[in-house]
Amino acid sequence: MKILGIVGSPRKGGNTEQLTRIALEEVQKEGIEVELISLAGKKIEPCTGCGACRSTGECVIKDDFEAIYDKMVAAEGFILTSPVYFGAATPQITSLISRCFVSRRKKRVFDNKVGGPIVVARRAGKNFTYAQLLFFFMISGMIVPGSTYWNVAIGNDMGDVVKDTEGVETIRNFGKKLAWLAKKVNA
């Protein structure tokens, strides 16, 4: 089994990546293979709605999307994470999720996989961003575990997020529940 942590922040090593690593550590403790994928420095163009993928099954845009998408399809589950940028998820993560839909409408490749969102905010926008990412999991037919609170934490400067003890504990619990659920679903 494998669970991916896909970090939608354009900053390597930032608060969002730190939280993702915390969740993946908990998954790994349960004997499940993990992989962290950072979208920082990767080129993922937004969907243009050209519709070519409906006939070919592949996107005509050539960038870093296909390699990440293939890993998402192969894994038993994944976490999508984003800091809040201007009250919403980053363009990097929204481009990724928008490209997951159109190309594969005829085949529901994420049905019954496990996963969930993690969001980091300085202050506001976390609930909208959390819902924005959660909707992707829901419409994709995935199974999302709960935690002790929404999977959000507060942090502004790099490293601040680990000072949010309630947020970190929520992410740890999410990682544990995600591992438990992955084992149940894939037994």
N, C-alpha and C positions, 0 to 999 in steps of 0.2 A: 504494500500500500504506500501511496505517496500523497502528501498534502503540500500544496504550493502556498507561499505567501507573496502576493504581488503588490509591491509598494508603488503607489501612484504619485509619489512625491518627486518633483524635479531635483530635490536635494538629496545627495547620497549621505547616508549616515545620520540623518536628522531624526526628529522625534517620531515620525511615522514609521521609519525603518526600525527604530529601537523598540517600539511597541509590537511591531510585526515579529521581530526576533523573540520577544518574550512569549508571544502566543505559540510560535513554532517550537520553542524550547519545551513547552508543556506537551505539545503533540509528540515530539521526539522522545520524551521521557517514557511515553507509552509504547515505544518500539516501532513507531511509524516513521518512515523516511520523509524528510522535509527538504524543500528547496526554496530559497528566497530569490525572487526576481525583482530587481529594481528597474523601474521605467526611466529613471534618471539617465539622460544621455542617449536614450533610445528614440527612434523616430517612429511614431505611430500616428499616421494621418487620420483625421476624422472620416467617417463614411460620407461619400459624396452622393449616395442614393442613385447611382447610375443604373443599378439593377442587373448589370452584367453577370453577377454571381448567381442569379436565379437560373441561368441556363448552363453556366460552366461549373458551378459549385465552388468556385474560387474567386477571391477578390482580385481585381485588376491593379490595385494599388500595391506597389512593391516597396515594402519597408520592413520593420522589425515585427510586425503583427503576427505573421504566419508562424514563426518559430515559437512565440509565446502561446498562441492559440493552440498549437499542436500539443504543447505541454499541458495546457488546461484540459484538453480532451483526454489525454492519456492518464492524468491524475485521478485519484478517487475523490479529491476535493481541493478547494482552494479558498484562500482568504483574499479579499480585495481591500486595500487600505488607502486612505487619502487624508491629507491635511485639508482644512477648510481654506479655500482661496476665494475671496469675494463672495462668501456665503454659500459656496457649493463645492463639489468635488473638483479636483484638478482637471484641466484639459487632457492630460496624459491618460488618466484612468477612464474618463468619459469617452475618449476616442477608442480605447481598447474595448469597452463594453458595447459601444455602438457597432463596432465592426463584428462582434460575435453573433449578432442577430441576422443580419440580412443575408450573409453568405450561406447560412445553414438553415434556412426556414423549413426545409423539407425534412430535416433530421434533427431531432431534439437531443443533442449530444451531451447536455448537462443534466438531463433528467436523473433524479435520485442520487446525484453526487452531493457531498456535504460541503458546507462552507458558510461564510458570513463576512460582514464588513467590520472594519475598525476605522475610527475617525479620530483625528487630533485637531483641536481647535485652540486658538489663543483665548477666545471668549465666546463669540456667538457663531451661529451657522452649523453647529454640530448636529442638531436634530434633523435639519433638512438634508445635510450631506449623508448622514446615517441612513435616512429613508431613501435617498437617491440610490445609494449602493444596494440597500436591502431589496429594493424593487427589482433590481437585476436578478438577484438570487430567486426571488419569488416567481418572476415571469419565465425564468429558465427551468423551473420545475425542480429546483434544488431543495435540500433539507437543511434548515438553519437551526442550530441549537441556541438555547438561551444562555444567559450568564446571570450574574448577580445584579446587573444594571445594563444599560445599553453599552455597547463596546466603544466607549468614547473616553478620551482623557484630555487634560488641559496642559498646554505647554506653548511657550512662545519661542524663547531662545533655545538653541540646540542643547539637549540634555534636560531641559525643564520638565519634560513629561514624566521622567522617572521619579520626580518629587510628588507627583499626584498619586499618593498611595492607594486611594480608592480606585482610580482609573487603572493602575497597574494590576491590582488584585482582580478587578473585573476582567481584564485581558487574560490573566493567568487562568481564571475560571473558565473563560471562553475556550482557551486552548485545551484544557482538560476535557470539557464537554464535547468539543469537536472531535478529539481523539476517541472518546467513548462512543460517540455516535458513528464515527467512521468504522469502528470495529463491529458495531451492531449491524450496520447497513451492509457491510461487506463480509459478514460471517458466512 
